[in-house]
Amino acid sequence: MKSLYWLLCLWLTLGSVQAQAPVAAPAAPSAPLVQAAVAEGAKAKPKAMAVLDMVRQGGNTIWFLLGLSVLMVALIIFLLLTIRRGTVVSDYFMKTADGLIRKQDYLGLLAVCNRRHESIASITQKALDFATKNPMATFEEVREVTQAEGQRQASQLYQRVTYLSDLANVAPMIGLLGTVIGLMSEFTRISKADMQQAQMEFAGGTAEALVNTAAGLVIAIPAMMIASLYRGKVNALVSEMEAAATHIMALLSAQYKRVTAARAAQAAGGPVRRA
């Protein structure tokens, strides 16, 4: 009886001790579990869109924009090579033309004009060709031919810059067209999905559609800036070309007056015919 009493007391004592003991904290997650969770979070984050992904997601319109970008680079290189002082007016040609006109060596000046690919050389060549092929033409007619050729050369210079300006105007329109086409396809696709899925797909589809607009602006902005820069450069070169043409025509006019005066003096001082 006493042993049963002592066992009962021992059991009650152990129960009270367990009730008073603090609850053990949950075990900390192991390192592999933490790494796995971090990896899952990294996968859940949206990745930055690469250039190739943008090209793929831009649809068919992005290929037209890529073609325009290649054309823009080609036009810029063409402007660099053609719109400069050496291709419009050069000091070498002006010194050579001045010396040959004073010597009245027009055939030599024509040969120099044929070798030089400059705007002022083309103007001088047109004037000399007209004067040699039409010896009875007045100097005013030669001047009109020179002015017409000068206007043609200036128009060619401006036209080269216009090509780049037109490209800058067309690129944003093509980008906007691609965006509109992309949005139309997205609206058609999400109309067949449930609400939650439609919201997620519309956000991603809108971002993909705006790729075309961004690409068009990326092409248009530098093209407009470079076109504006070269437009001012063409204005300066055309003014210099007009001044050079005026100088050459003044030299030709002086020589023409000298030759005319010499012919008049020779005719006046010739032998008198007897009846």
Disulfide bonds with the S-S distance in Angstrom:
none
